[in-house]
Amino acid sequence: MPAPPEFVLETGLYALDLDAAETFYGDVLGLDVLFREEGRHVFFRCGIGTVLVFNPKTTRVGETLPAHGTEGEGHVAFAVETDQLMAWRRHFSAHDIAVEHTERWGDGKRSMYVRDPAGNSVELATPTLWGTATRGDRLRQARPSLDLRTSESSPVEQFQNETLRPVLKLLNPTILRLVAARLVRYGVGFANMDRTDQRDRLRNLLKEDGRLKQTLLGMVVGHLTDDELTVYLDHREEVRRRCVPMLLARAQDQIDTIAEWTET
């Protein structure tokens, strides 16, 4: 059996009035619109997932994709920190949206329910309501998936491949920006160097600039789960010895991007 799904990628709702749906999910809830097709759908980004709102009159007619649609009210739950629920209540009141129900689930977990313009039940709930949205879960969900076989590796090699590589790939734009900013601070004219000098300059930077190195390593550690942090602390020196060359290789492989940022 393949590995079980890691998180809900899409949540589908139905509404005949897509303009009203866009106002509610975009303006009231603050979700960014990803795509819109007039008369058919409007899609929204929500964290690492998407909320898809379809006009069922159109999507019940399947052509290139399977037909789908529903009658009656659907349901969607959004993760919201518990201490923000009162602020959301005031926000809904300012938009004349009635809070239909609130629920206390125990252990400090709560939910608040409203209706969207199509009558769908919209819940704002404590992220850990189902015990599936811990900090570690969210950190892992945000990382890119890499196809690496590590079952026969040592613990540190497993950590390098299963944790460090995905984390560094996730943080890639930030790493490059920080390196570029440091080069600009030194005023070395990085963009005008030839490729060999650029590679040498990056090597020296990551070797000699302790502040930059600590910043980059700290950023990586901040993206570790509790279990991963334990591995890091147990093998700190070896992990750091492996991480710095990985950071250097990533920077040297993307010299053109760094050079562009040193000119802006």
C-alpha positions as CSV (number, residue, x, y, z in Angstrom):
1,M,0.0,0.0,0.0
2,P,1.3,3.5,-0.8
3,A,1.9,5.9,2.0
4,P,-1.3,7.5,3.3
5,P,-2.1,11.1,2.2
6,E,-0.3,13.7,4.4
7,F,-2.9,16.5,4.4
8,V,-6.1,17.7,2.6
9,L,-5.0,19.3,-0.6
10,E,-8.4,20.6,-1.7
11,T,-11.7,21.3,-0.1
12,G,-14.6,21.7,-2.5
13,L,-17.8,23.8,-1.8
14,Y,-20.6,24.8,-4.1
15,A,-22.3,28.2,-4.6
16,L,-24.5,29.5,-7.4
17,D,-23.3,33.1,-6.8
18,L,-19.6,33.1,-7.3
19,D,-19.3,36.9,-6.8
20,A,-20.8,36.6,-3.3
21,A,-18.5,33.6,-2.6
22,E,-15.4,35.6,-3.7
23,T,-16.4,38.5,-1.4
24,F,-16.9,36.2,1.6
25,Y,-13.8,34.0,1.2
26,G,-11.6,36.7,-0.3
27,D,-12.6,39.9,1.5
28,V,-14.0,38.6,4.8
29,L,-11.8,35.6,5.4
30,G,-8.8,37.1,3.6
31,L,-7.9,34.2,1.3
32,D,-6.1,35.0,-1.9
33,V,-7.8,34.1,-5.1
34,L,-5.8,31.6,-7.2
35,F,-8.0,31.1,-10.2
36,R,-11.4,32.2,-11.4
37,E,-13.4,31.0,-14.4
38,E,-16.6,33.1,-14.9
39,G,-19.7,31.1,-14.2
40,R,-17.8,27.9,-13.2
41,H,-15.5,28.3,-10.2
42,V,-13.3,30.5,-8.0
43,F,-10.3,29.0,-6.1
44,F,-8.6,30.3,-3.0
45,R,-5.2,29.6,-1.4
46,C,-5.4,28.7,2.3
47,G,-2.0,27.9,3.7
48,I,-0.6,24.8,1.9
49,G,-4.1,23.8,0.7
50,T,-6.8,25.2,-1.5
51,V,-10.6,26.0,-1.1
52,L,-12.4,25.3,-4.3
53,V,-15.9,26.9,-4.8
54,F,-17.8,25.6,-7.8
55,N,-21.1,26.5,-9.4
56,P,-22.8,23.1,-9.4
57,K,-24.9,23.9,-12.4
58,T,-21.7,23.9,-14.5
59,T,-19.7,21.2,-12.8
60,R,-22.4,18.6,-12.9
61,V,-21.8,18.4,-16.6
62,G,-18.6,16.4,-16.9
63,E,-16.5,16.9,-20.0
64,T,-12.7,16.8,-19.5
65,L,-13.1,16.1,-15.7
66,P,-15.5,14.0,-13.7
67,A,-18.9,15.6,-13.1
68,H,-19.5,16.8,-9.5
69,G,-22.0,18.9,-7.5
70,T,-24.2,18.7,-4.4
71,E,-27.5,19.9,-3.0
72,G,-27.8,21.6,0.4
73,E,-25.2,23.1,2.7
74,G,-21.6,21.9,2.7
75,H,-19.0,22.3,5.4
76,V,-15.4,23.5,5.7
77,A,-13.3,24.1,8.8
78,F,-10.4,26.6,8.9
79,A,-7.6,26.4,11.5
80,V,-7.5,29.6,13.6
81,E,-5.6,30.0,16.9
82,T,-8.0,29.9,19.8
83,D,-7.0,33.3,21.1
84,Q,-8.0,34.9,17.8
85,L,-11.6,33.7,17.9
86,M,-12.9,36.8,19.7
87,A,-11.2,39.0,17.1
88,W,-12.9,37.0,14.4
89,R,-16.3,37.4,16.2
90,R,-15.8,41.2,16.0
91,H,-14.7,41.0,12.4
92,F,-17.8,39.0,11.4
93,S,-20.0,41.4,13.3
94,A,-18.5,44.3,11.4
95,H,-19.5,42.5,8.2
96,D,-23.0,41.7,9.5
97,I,-22.3,38.0,9.5
98,A,-24.0,36.2,12.4
99,V,-22.1,33.7,14.5
100,E,-24.4,30.7,14.4
101,H,-22.8,28.6,17.1
102,T,-19.7,28.2,19.3
103,E,-18.4,25.0,20.8
104,R,-16.0,24.2,23.6
105,W,-14.4,20.8,23.0
106,G,-12.2,20.6,26.1
107,D,-8.5,21.0,26.6
108,G,-8.9,24.6,25.5
109,K,-10.1,23.7,22.0
110,R,-12.9,25.7,20.5
111,S,-14.9,26.2,17.3
112,M,-17.0,29.1,15.9
113,Y,-19.5,28.6,13.1
114,V,-20.9,31.1,10.5
115,R,-22.6,30.7,7.1
116,D,-21.2,31.8,3.8
117,P,-23.6,33.5,1.3
118,A,-24.5,30.1,-0.2
119,G,-25.4,28.6,3.2
120,N,-22.3,26.5,3.6
121,S,-21.3,26.0,7.2
122,V,-17.9,27.6,7.8
123,E,-16.1,26.7,11.0
124,L,-13.1,28.4,12.6
125,A,-11.4,25.8,14.8
126,T,-8.4,25.3,17.1
127,P,-5.7,23.9,14.8
128,T,-5.1,20.9,17.1
129,L,-8.7,20.0,17.3
130,W,-8.2,16.6,15.7
131,G,-4.7,16.0,17.0
132,T,-3.4,16.1,13.4
133,A,-2.1,19.7,13.2
134,T,0.7,19.8,15.6
135,R,3.7,22.2,15.0
136,G,5.7,19.2,13.7
137,D,2.9,18.2,11.3
138,R,2.8,21.7,9.9
139,L,6.5,21.9,9.5
140,R,6.7,18.6,7.6
141,Q,3.7,19.5,5.4
142,A,5.4,22.7,4.3
143,R,8.6,20.9,3.1
144,P,9.1,19.7,-0.5
145,S,9.0,16.0,-0.9
146,L,12.4,14.4,-2.0
147,D,12.7,10.9,-3.3
148,L,15.6,9.7,-1.3
149,R,16.3,6.2,0.0
150,T,17.7,6.3,3.5
151,S,16.7,3.0,5.2
152,E,20.3,1.7,5.2
153,S,21.9,5.0,6.3
154,S,23.4,6.0,9.6
155,P,21.2,8.2,11.9
156,V,23.0,11.3,10.9
157,E,22.9,10.4,7.2
158,Q,19.2,9.8,7.6
159,F,18.8,13.2,9.3
160,Q,20.8,14.8,6.5
161,N,18.7,13.3,3.7
162,E,15.2,13.2,5.3
163,T,15.4,16.5,7.2
164,L,18.3,18.8,6.2
165,R,17.8,18.5,2.4
166,P,14.1,19.2,2.4
167,V,14.5,22.0,4.9
168,L,17.3,23.6,2.9
169,K,15.2,23.3,-0.3
170,L,12.2,24.9,1.5
171,L,14.4,27.8,2.8
172,N,16.3,28.2,-0.5
173,P,15.1,31.7,-1.4
174,T,15.8,33.0,2.1
175,I,19.3,31.4,2.1
176,L,20.2,33.1,-1.2
177,R,18.8,36.5,-0.1
178,L,20.8,36.4,3.2
179,V,24.0,35.5,1.4
180,A,23.5,38.2,-1.2
181,A,22.8,40.8,1.6
182,R,26.0,39.8,3.3
183,L,28.0,40.3,0.1
184,V,26.4,43.7,-0.4
185,R,27.4,44.7,3.1
186,Y,31.0,43.8,2.3
187,G,30.9,45.8,-0.9
188,V,32.9,43.2,-2.9
189,G,31.4,43.8,-6.3
190,F,30.3,40.1,-6.5
191,A,28.3,40.5,-9.7
192,N,31.3,41.7,-11.6
193,M,33.6,38.8,-10.6
194,D,34.3,35.9,-12.9
195,R,32.8,32.6,-12.0
196,T,35.9,31.2,-10.3
197,D,36.3,34.2,-8.0
198,Q,32.6,34.1,-7.2
199,R,32.8,30.5,-6.1
200,D,35.9,31.3,-4.0
201,R,34.2,34.3,-2.5
202,L,31.2,32.3,-1.4
203,R,33.5,29.6,0.1
204,N,35.4,32.2,2.1
205,L,32.2,33.9,3.2
206,L,30.7,30.8,4.7
207,K,34.0,29.8,6.2
208,E,34.9,33.2,7.8
209,D,31.6,35.0,8.4
210,G,30.5,33.5,11.8
211,R,27.5,35.7,12.0
212,L,26.1,34.6,8.7
213,K,26.8,31.0,9.4
214,Q,25.1,31.2,12.8
215,T,22.1,32.9,11.2
216,L,21.7,30.2,8.5
217,L,22.2,27.4,10.9
218,G,19.7,28.9,13.4
219,M,17.1,29.3,10.7
220,V,17.5,25.6,9.8
221,V,17.2,24.6,13.5
222,G,14.0,26.7,13.8
223,H,12.4,24.5,11.2
224,L,13.0,21.3,13.1
225,T,10.3,19.2,14.8
226,D,10.8,18.2,18.4
227,D,12.0,14.7,17.4
228,E,14.4,16.2,14.8
229,L,15.7,18.7,17.3
230,T,16.6,15.8,19.6
231,V,18.6,14.2,16.8
232,Y,20.3,17.5,16.1
233,L,21.3,18.0,19.8
234,D,22.6,14.5,20.1
235,H,24.8,14.9,17.0
236,R,25.2,18.7,16.9
237,E,28.8,18.9,15.7
238,E,28.5,16.3,13.0
239,V,25.2,17.8,11.7
240,R,26.8,21.3,11.6
241,R,29.8,19.9,9.7
242,R,27.4,18.4,7.1
243,C,25.1,21.4,6.9
244,V,27.7,24.1,6.1
245,P,28.9,22.4,2.9
246,M,25.3,21.8,1.9
247,L,24.7,25.5,2.3
248,L,27.8,26.4,0.3
249,A,26.9,24.0,-2.5
250,R,23.4,25.4,-2.7
251,A,24.8,29.0,-3.0
252,Q,27.5,28.0,-5.5
253,D,24.9,26.2,-7.7
254,Q,22.8,29.4,-7.8
255,I,25.5,32.1,-8.2
256,D,23.5,33.9,-10.9
257,T,20.5,34.4,-8.6
258,I,22.8,35.7,-5.8
259,A,24.6,38.0,-8.2
260,E,21.2,39.5,-9.3
261,W,20.3,40.2,-5.7
262,T,23.6,41.9,-5.0
263,E,22.7,44.4,-7.7
264,T,19.2,45.3,-6.4
